[in-house]
C-alpha cells in the first residue's frame, strides 16, 4: 500500500491561507488532492493539516484528511505523524500542497523509482536544467548524484563548480539537475527521519534532505521531463 500525504498549513509567512486560495473555482488544496488521486500508484490520498479551516474544507469536497499537531517544523514531520495512523502502508509519498498543477504521472514515476529496488529507503526526482538563470538562483535547489542514481549532495548553489570556466559555459560543459521536491519513503524510514535532529549542512543550506544524507540514508534520484510550478507567493497565481 502506497499512501499519498499532502501536508497543508494555513500559516505561511509569504502567503497566509495559501491552501484555501481559489484557483478558477477550486481551492489550491482541492486541486492538489484531485491531481494526486489520479496517480495510479497511490492506494489512498490524505491531507495532513493543523488547521480546522483546512480540515473542514477537505471534508466538504469529499477528501480524506487528518488533523496533526501544530508544532511540526517541516512537512516531513507532519507526514510521519499521519503515517503512524496507517500501519498497513508500506510506503508513503509526500506531495507538496502548493503545486495545484502537479502531474499524476510525476507521482507514478516517483513511486516506480521508490519501488525499483527493495533496499531503496527514500526516492526523489530531478530534471535537467536548461535555463542558465536557474544555475545562479538560490531558490532552485540543485542535486548531484552518482552513476547508480543515488544523491551525493543537494545545494542552493550550482554543483559542481567548474574551475576555469565562465558561468555562461557551464551548461554547455556539464549536466546540471534541478531537484523536484517530491519525496517517497519506506514507511519505517519516514518514521525514523522524524526522530532526527537538525544537522550542520541542513542548517547551512536550509534543506532538510541534507539531514538525511548526513545521517547515512540513501536517496534514489529518478529523472523526469516534467516541470513543476509551485505557488510560493500570491504573484505566482498571476
TITI-104273 format. One record per residue (C-alpha): residue in one letter; x, y, z. Coordinates in nm, 2 decimals. Example, Ala and Ser with C-alpha at 12.3 -4.5 7.8 and 13.67 -1.06 7.14 Angstrom:
[rec 'A' [1.23 -0.45 0.78]]
[rec 'S' [1.37 -0.11 0.71]]
//
This chain:
[rec 'X' [0.00 0.00 0.00]]
[rec 'X' [0.14 0.34 -0.10]]
[rec 'X' [-0.01 0.63 0.09]]
[rec 'X' [0.00 0.98 -0.06]]
[rec 'X' [0.02 1.25 0.20]]
[rec 'X' [-0.03 1.62 0.13]]
[rec 'X' [0.09 1.85 0.42]]
[rec 'X' [-0.11 2.17 0.43]]
[rec 'X' [-0.05 2.45 0.68]]
[rec 'X' [-0.27 2.76 0.70]]
[rec 'X' [0.00 2.98 0.85]]
[rec 'X' [0.26 3.10 0.59]]
[rec 'X' [0.48 3.40 0.62]]
[rec 'X' [0.47 3.48 0.25]]
[rec 'X' [0.12 3.36 0.17]]
[rec 'X' [-0.12 3.31 0.47]]
[rec 'X' [-0.41 3.08 0.40]]
[rec 'X' [-0.25 2.95 0.08]]
[rec 'X' [-0.42 2.61 0.07]]
[rec 'X' [-0.76 2.77 0.06]]
[rec 'X' [-0.69 3.02 -0.21]]
[rec 'X' [-0.93 3.00 -0.50]]
[rec 'X' [-0.79 2.89 -0.84]]
[rec 'X' [-1.06 2.91 -1.11]]
[rec 'X' [-1.34 2.79 -0.88]]
[rec 'X' [-1.15 2.53 -0.67]]
[rec 'X' [-0.92 2.58 -0.38]]
[rec 'X' [-0.55 2.50 -0.42]]
[rec 'X' [-0.56 2.21 -0.18]]
[rec 'X' [-0.86 2.06 -0.37]]
[rec 'X' [-0.67 2.08 -0.69]]
[rec 'X' [-0.36 1.91 -0.54]]
[rec 'X' [-0.58 1.64 -0.39]]
[rec 'X' [-0.77 1.57 -0.72]]
[rec 'X' [-0.45 1.56 -0.92]]
[rec 'X' [-0.28 1.32 -0.67]]
[rec 'X' [-0.59 1.10 -0.66]]
[rec 'X' [-0.54 1.04 -1.04]]
[rec 'X' [-0.20 0.87 -0.97]]
[rec 'X' [-0.24 0.50 -1.04]]
[rec 'X' [0.03 0.42 -0.79]]
[rec 'X' [-0.14 0.56 -0.48]]
[rec 'X' [-0.37 0.34 -0.28]]
[rec 'X' [-0.50 0.63 -0.07]]
[rec 'X' [-0.45 1.01 -0.06]]
[rec 'X' [-0.47 1.20 0.27]]
[rec 'X' [-0.43 1.57 0.36]]
[rec 'X' [-0.23 1.64 0.67]]
[rec 'X' [-0.32 1.97 0.83]]
[rec 'X' [-0.30 2.16 1.17]]
[rec 'X' [-0.59 2.40 1.09]]
[rec 'X' [-0.96 2.34 1.14]]
[rec 'X' [-1.05 2.56 0.83]]
[rec 'X' [-0.85 2.33 0.60]]
[rec 'X' [-0.97 2.02 0.78]]
[rec 'X' [-1.34 2.11 0.73]]
[rec 'X' [-1.28 2.23 0.37]]
[rec 'X' [-1.13 1.89 0.27]]
[rec 'X' [-1.42 1.71 0.42]]
[rec 'X' [-1.66 1.94 0.23]]
[rec 'X' [-1.52 1.84 -0.11]]
[rec 'X' [-1.51 1.47 -0.01]]
[rec 'X' [-1.14 1.43 0.06]]
[rec 'X' [-0.97 1.24 0.34]]
[rec 'X' [-0.79 1.45 0.60]]
[rec 'X' [-0.60 1.40 0.93]]
[rec 'X' [-0.56 1.67 1.19]]
[rec 'X' [-0.19 1.69 1.31]]
[rec 'X' [0.00 1.86 1.58]]
[rec 'X' [0.08 2.23 1.51]]
[rec 'X' [0.44 2.23 1.62]]
[rec 'X' [0.59 2.02 1.33]]
[rec 'X' [0.89 2.20 1.19]]
[rec 'X' [0.85 2.05 0.84]]
[rec 'X' [0.61 1.88 0.61]]
[rec 'X' [0.81 1.55 0.65]]
[rec 'X' [0.74 1.55 1.02]]
[rec 'X' [0.37 1.61 0.95]]
[rec 'X' [0.37 1.32 0.71]]
[rec 'X' [0.53 1.10 0.97]]
[rec 'X' [0.25 1.17 1.22]]
[rec 'X' [-0.01 1.06 0.95]]
[rec 'X' [0.20 0.75 0.86]]
[rec 'X' [0.18 0.64 1.22]]
[rec 'X' [-0.20 0.62 1.17]]
[rec 'X' [-0.18 0.39 0.87]]
[rec 'X' [0.03 0.08 0.97]]
[rec 'X' [-0.09 -0.11 0.66]]
[rec 'X' [0.11 0.13 0.44]]
[rec 'X' [0.44 0.01 0.32]]
[rec 'X' [0.55 0.33 0.15]]
[rec 'X' [0.45 0.70 0.17]]
[rec 'X' [0.48 0.98 -0.08]]
[rec 'X' [0.50 1.34 0.04]]
[rec 'X' [0.31 1.56 -0.22]]
[rec 'X' [0.36 1.93 -0.20]]
[rec 'X' [0.04 2.11 -0.10]]
[rec 'X' [0.13 2.42 -0.31]]
[rec 'X' [0.15 2.25 -0.65]]
[rec 'X' [-0.21 2.25 -0.79]]
[rec 'X' [-0.09 2.16 -1.14]]
[rec 'X' [0.12 1.85 -1.04]]
[rec 'X' [0.10 1.57 -1.30]]
[rec 'X' [-0.02 1.23 -1.17]]
[rec 'X' [0.25 1.08 -1.40]]
[rec 'X' [0.51 1.26 -1.19]]
[rec 'X' [0.39 1.09 -0.88]]
[rec 'X' [0.38 0.75 -1.05]]
[rec 'X' [0.74 0.80 -1.17]]
[rec 'X' [0.85 0.87 -0.82]]
[rec 'X' [0.66 0.56 -0.70]]
[rec 'X' [0.85 0.35 -0.96]]
[rec 'X' [1.18 0.49 -0.85]]
[rec 'X' [1.10 0.41 -0.49]]
[rec 'X' [0.99 0.06 -0.56]]
[rec 'X' [1.26 -0.02 -0.82]]
[rec 'X' [1.47 -0.20 -0.56]]
[rec 'X' [1.36 -0.33 -0.21]]
[rec 'X' [1.65 -0.15 -0.04]]
[rec 'X' [1.55 0.20 -0.16]]
[rec 'X' [1.47 0.40 0.16]]
[rec 'X' [1.40 0.74 0.01]]
[rec 'X' [1.33 0.85 -0.35]]
[rec 'X' [1.30 1.19 -0.52]]
[rec 'X' [1.31 1.34 -0.87]]
[rec 'X' [1.53 1.57 -1.07]]
[rec 'X' [1.51 1.75 -1.40]]
[rec 'X' [1.79 1.86 -1.63]]
[rec 'X' [1.85 2.23 -1.61]]
[rec 'X' [1.82 2.41 -1.95]]
[rec 'X' [1.79 2.77 -1.83]]
[rec 'X' [2.13 2.94 -1.74]]
[rec 'X' [1.95 3.17 -1.49]]
[rec 'X' [1.85 2.86 -1.28]]
[rec 'X' [2.21 2.79 -1.20]]
[rec 'X' [2.25 3.11 -1.01]]
[rec 'X' [1.91 3.12 -0.85]]
[rec 'X' [1.93 3.00 -0.48]]
[rec 'X' [1.56 2.93 -0.48]]
[rec 'X' [1.61 2.65 -0.73]]
[rec 'X' [1.78 2.36 -0.55]]
[rec 'X' [2.03 2.15 -0.74]]
[rec 'X' [2.12 1.79 -0.69]]
[rec 'X' [2.43 1.59 -0.78]]
[rec 'X' [2.40 1.21 -0.79]]
[rec 'X' [2.62 0.91 -0.86]]
[rec 'X' [2.61 0.69 -1.17]]
[rec 'X' [2.39 0.45 -0.97]]
[rec 'X' [2.14 0.73 -0.92]]
[rec 'X' [2.20 0.79 -0.55]]
[rec 'X' [2.21 1.16 -0.43]]
[rec 'X' [2.55 1.28 -0.34]]
[rec 'X' [2.46 1.64 -0.24]]
[rec 'X' [2.18 1.90 -0.26]]
[rec 'X' [2.26 2.27 -0.28]]
[rec 'X' [2.12 2.61 -0.35]]
[rec 'X' [2.45 2.67 -0.53]]
[rec 'X' [2.53 2.51 -0.87]]
[rec 'X' [2.72 2.19 -0.82]]
[rec 'X' [2.98 2.11 -0.92]]
[rec 'X' [3.17 2.43 -0.95]]
[rec 'X' [3.35 2.43 -1.29]]
[rec 'X' [3.70 2.55 -1.23]]
[rec 'X' [3.85 2.76 -1.52]]
[rec 'X' [3.51 2.80 -1.69]]
[rec 'X' [3.29 3.11 -1.71]]
[rec 'X' [2.94 3.06 -1.57]]
[rec 'X' [2.80 3.11 -1.92]]
[rec 'X' [2.98 2.80 -2.03]]
[rec 'X' [2.87 2.57 -1.75]]
[rec 'X' [2.55 2.43 -1.91]]
[rec 'X' [2.75 2.35 -2.23]]
[rec 'X' [3.02 2.17 -2.04]]
[rec 'X' [2.84 1.97 -1.77]]
[rec 'X' [2.48 1.84 -1.70]]
[rec 'X' [2.32 2.02 -1.40]]
[rec 'X' [1.99 1.90 -1.24]]
[rec 'X' [1.71 2.08 -1.06]]
[rec 'X' [1.57 1.90 -0.76]]
[rec 'X' [1.20 1.83 -0.78]]
[rec 'X' [1.06 1.85 -0.42]]
[rec 'X' [0.86 1.53 -0.42]]
[rec 'X' [0.97 1.25 -0.18]]
[rec 'X' [0.89 0.89 -0.15]]
[rec 'X' [0.97 0.69 0.16]]
[rec 'X' [0.96 0.34 0.31]]
[rec 'X' [0.71 0.39 0.59]]
[rec 'X' [0.96 0.28 0.86]]
[rec 'X' [1.22 0.51 0.71]]
[rec 'X' [0.98 0.81 0.73]]
[rec 'X' [0.92 0.74 1.10]]
[rec 'X' [1.29 0.73 1.16]]
[rec 'X' [1.36 1.05 0.98]]
[rec 'X' [1.11 1.23 1.21]]
[rec 'X' [1.33 1.15 1.51]]
[rec 'X' [1.64 1.31 1.37]]
[rec 'X' [1.78 1.64 1.50]]
[rec 'X' [1.89 1.92 1.26]]
[rec 'X' [2.24 1.88 1.12]]
[rec 'X' [2.51 2.14 1.02]]
[rec 'X' [2.47 2.11 0.64]]
[rec 'X' [2.09 2.12 0.67]]
[rec 'X' [2.12 2.44 0.88]]
[rec 'X' [2.37 2.60 0.64]]
[rec 'X' [2.16 2.54 0.32]]
[rec 'X' [1.82 2.53 0.49]]
[rec 'X' [1.75 2.19 0.31]]
[rec 'X' [1.61 1.91 0.53]]
[rec 'X' [1.72 1.64 0.28]]
[rec 'X' [2.08 1.71 0.38]]
[rec 'X' [1.99 1.59 0.73]]
[rec 'X' [1.90 1.25 0.58]]
[rec 'X' [2.23 1.23 0.39]]
[rec 'X' [2.43 1.33 0.69]]
[rec 'X' [2.27 1.05 0.89]]
[rec 'X' [2.36 0.79 0.63]]
[rec 'X' [2.03 0.75 0.45]]
[rec 'X' [2.05 0.69 0.07]]
[rec 'X' [1.82 0.89 -0.16]]
[rec 'X' [1.75 0.75 -0.50]]
[rec 'X' [1.70 1.01 -0.77]]
[rec 'X' [1.47 0.95 -1.07]]
[rec 'X' [1.49 1.17 -1.38]]
[rec 'X' [1.18 1.35 -1.51]]
[rec 'X' [1.09 1.57 -1.80]]
[rec 'X' [0.80 1.73 -1.63]]
[rec 'X' [0.85 2.08 -1.48]]
[rec 'X' [0.69 2.18 -1.15]]
[rec 'X' [0.51 2.51 -1.07]]
[rec 'X' [0.48 2.57 -0.70]]
[rec 'X' [0.28 2.86 -0.56]]
[rec 'X' [0.50 3.04 -0.31]]
[rec 'X' [0.36 3.40 -0.31]]
[rec 'X' [0.03 3.55 -0.44]]
[rec 'X' [0.21 3.68 -0.75]]
[rec 'X' [0.27 3.32 -0.87]]
[rec 'X' [-0.10 3.29 -0.94]]
[rec 'X' [-0.10 3.57 -1.19]]
//
